Structure formats: structure tokens, C-alpha cells
Amino acid sequence: MKKLVSLLLVVLWAMVLVSARSFAQDVVSVMDFGAKGDGKTDDTQAFQKALDSFGTKGGTVYVPIGSYLFAGSLNVPQAVTLKGAFESVPSHNGIRNAGLPKPGDDGTTFLITGNRGDEQAPPFITLNTNSTLRGVLMYWPLQDTDRIPDAYPWGIAMRGKNPAILDVEMLNPYNAIDASNNERALIRNISGQALRRGIFVDGIYDIGRIENVHWNPWWSMKPALFNWQKEHGEAFIFERTDWHYVVNTFCFGYKTGYKFGASSGATGACNGNFLGIGADACQNAVLVEQSAPFGLLITNGEFVAMDGVDPTMVVVTGSNNGSVRFVNCAFWGPCNQNAVIDGRGTVGFSDCIFVQWDRNREERASIQVNGGTILVRGCDFGSLAPQVSIGENTSRAIVSENTVKGKVRILNHGKNTYIQGNLGTE
């Protein structure tokens, strides 16, 4: 019996040694490659040595708690993970977060100073096939909270197949995430205040995923910077992509919340499934310049427009010839109109809620249709102003089975329309 126990102990110890050797081969620390993490020493070279240390095998570069200064850029090789100490997306001190830790007081903090003023420079971090960035705070310390922001290149670029960004706070990037020219990219649990652009998607020929991304002005709402952001900022930009899946995303205080357009570098536009998305305090919550014929499917969205010269939740421009559907969405805020539709495509609103349009009492309609095909069915209109205005260049229009506050006021100048079953309270 004693011999059997001794043999088992030897086997277990051997397993521990093998496991330890395997862990040592799979995980390295940036500190072993000369990183300081003191917030003063440029750690770019030490990080790149650590990332390159796996050759073609892949592994994890662990970054302990500290503040790491970067004057250059990083390239994360294939199958390598760059991992900080945060296990979920953190939150740090800004104008709306008094009392929370400042950047660098806890966790793994990247202080990014390189390529200031050069928007076209290489991204700070480039992810490649099967590579991952996880559990860090990214902070640009030279930005001023009350000044027009300095331009910087993209904070992260995603290339190759299956790159991933998980549990990352991007506190104040000028351009946050370039998610173009890849396949099956995964972006999950990201928060921060993207000043100029949040996420840019283009050149995607296999399904991309964006989940739980929130761009909030927690870093600064001071007038010079925040007014500039509201005049120039674009939170989510989609161009040529197939079957993009976007879930639980939000932005506050941008010129455009969600922008859909034709690609300048690839052929086509966006089609995808957008569930539980939101935009608040924007000039245009949704701007569609072009969509794919397969359609933009937007469900359970919440959209508020109240800033700028002509705040309108949804604008579909004359260049669009694709399809857009809004289902079970809510539109509110003191705006001029909830939607202005043009182009040659088809736009539909089903089971939606519209309130607070015609803020200046100019007899503007909630939905203004200047072109294309419009479908408005089963919606609820809650303001005492015209509900739908159908222009003479509208191709086809169906407005049916809606409920309205006050009188039904559908202004019909179209030639091919179907209007029936709309009920008011008077």
C-alpha cells in the first residue's frame, strides 16, 4: 500500500512539473523583458520583445498592475494574447465619475503618447489572426479635457481572422477601433469616450460581432471638447460588411450615432442585425447613406436627437437604394422630426413609438418621406403634430393600423399610397 501511495505521489508531482513547464512556456510577463510600468519609461520596445518571444507558437503576455508609457506602436502576433489585470471592463475618474480611481491608480494602464497630431500614423495596437487584447485601460494623457482634441491614429486595428478585444476601457481615444479588413472579429465589453470615431467597420466578408460597447462622455463634458465632439463625432461607422451582429451598444453626445455608408475601398455597403442599440443626445442618431439590399435590421432600439441645427433621429439620404427596417424602436427627445426619408430604397417602421417631434411648432411631421418606399405599421405617435408626410416623389407608401394622439394627420401627396386603419384619440 505504501508503495502504491508513493507511486501516486510521484505521478502527481510529475504532472505538476509538466503543468508548470507548460504554463511557463505559454505565459510570460512583460517585466521579464525589461518593462518598468512606472509611467515614465517608454515600454514600447520591452512589450514588443515579449510579444515576439513566442515565435509562431502563440501564448499570453501578461501585464501586471502598473502604468506603462508608450511612445511607439505594438504589433500583436498571430495567436498571442496581450492581457492585463482587469477581469471585466473597468471605469475610471472623469468629469462624471468623481471619487473613482484615476488612470494608473489601479489595474493595468497603458499611457499612449506616440504619433500625437498624426491621424494617418500606424495604430497604437494592431491585432492579427487569433490574437487578443484583454483587461486593460487605455488612456491618452496628453489630451486636454477642455480643448479641441489632438488627432491620433487608431487606438486598435483588427486584422486577419478572429482578432478579439475583450474587457477594455478606452478612456479618451481620438479614434478608437478600426475593425476593417478582417474576418469574424469579436469586440466585447468596451467602454469609454471616443472623441472623433468609435468603431469603424469596412471590408468584412465574414460575420463580425460587436457586443456591449458603450461610448459615454465620462472623461469630459467641458464645453470646448464636448461641443467639438457633438459637431464632429461618429460613434459607430459601418460600410462594406456581411452579416454583422451588433448587440447592446450605446453612445451619447455625437453628431452621428450610427452611420451606414458605401465603402470607399471595397464594393458594397452594410447588412446586419442590430439588437438593443441606442443613441442619446445626437444630431442624427441613425444616418443611412447606403445600405445593402439584404437590409439593416434594427430591433429594440432607443434613439434620441436634440442637438445641432436640425436634430433628427433617422436620416436616410438620397443616395440610399437598399433596405432598412426599424422594429419595436422608440424615438424621443425635443427634435424637429423623428425621421426624414429619401432615396430609392425601402424603409419600414413597425411597432415603434414616436414622441416629442416638431419642437418649434412648425407643423413638421414625425416622418417626412421625400423619396423611396415607406412602410409605417402598428406604431404609436404621441405628439399633437402631423404624423406622416408623404411627398410627391415617394414611390410607394403604406401607412396602416397606427394609433395617434389627437387627430390623424397624414399629409399625402404621393401617387401610389395605401392609408387605412389609423386611429386617433379624437
Buried (B, 14 or more C-beta within 10 A) or exposed (E): EEEEEEEEEEEEEEEEEEEEEEEEEEEBEBBEBEBBBEBEEBBBBBBBBBBBBBEEEBBBBBBBBBBBBBBBBBBBBBBBBBBBBBEEBBBBBBBBBEEBBEBBEBBBBBBBBBBBEEBEBBBBBBBBBBBBBBBBBBBBBEBEBEEEBBBBBBBBBBBBEBBBBBBBBBBBBBBBBBBBBBBBBBBBBBBBBBBBBBBBBBBBBEBBBBBBBBBBBBBBBBEBBBBBBBEBBBBBBBBBBBBBEBBBBBBBBBBBBBBBBBBEEBEBBBBBBBBBBBBBBBBBBBBBBBBBEBBBBBBBBBBBBBBBEEBBBBBBBBBBBBBBBBBBBBBBBBBBBBBBBBBEBBBBBBBBBBBBBBBEEEEBBBBBBBBBBBBBBBBBBBBBBBBBBBBEBBBBBBBBBBBBBBEBBBBBEBEEBEBEEBEBEE
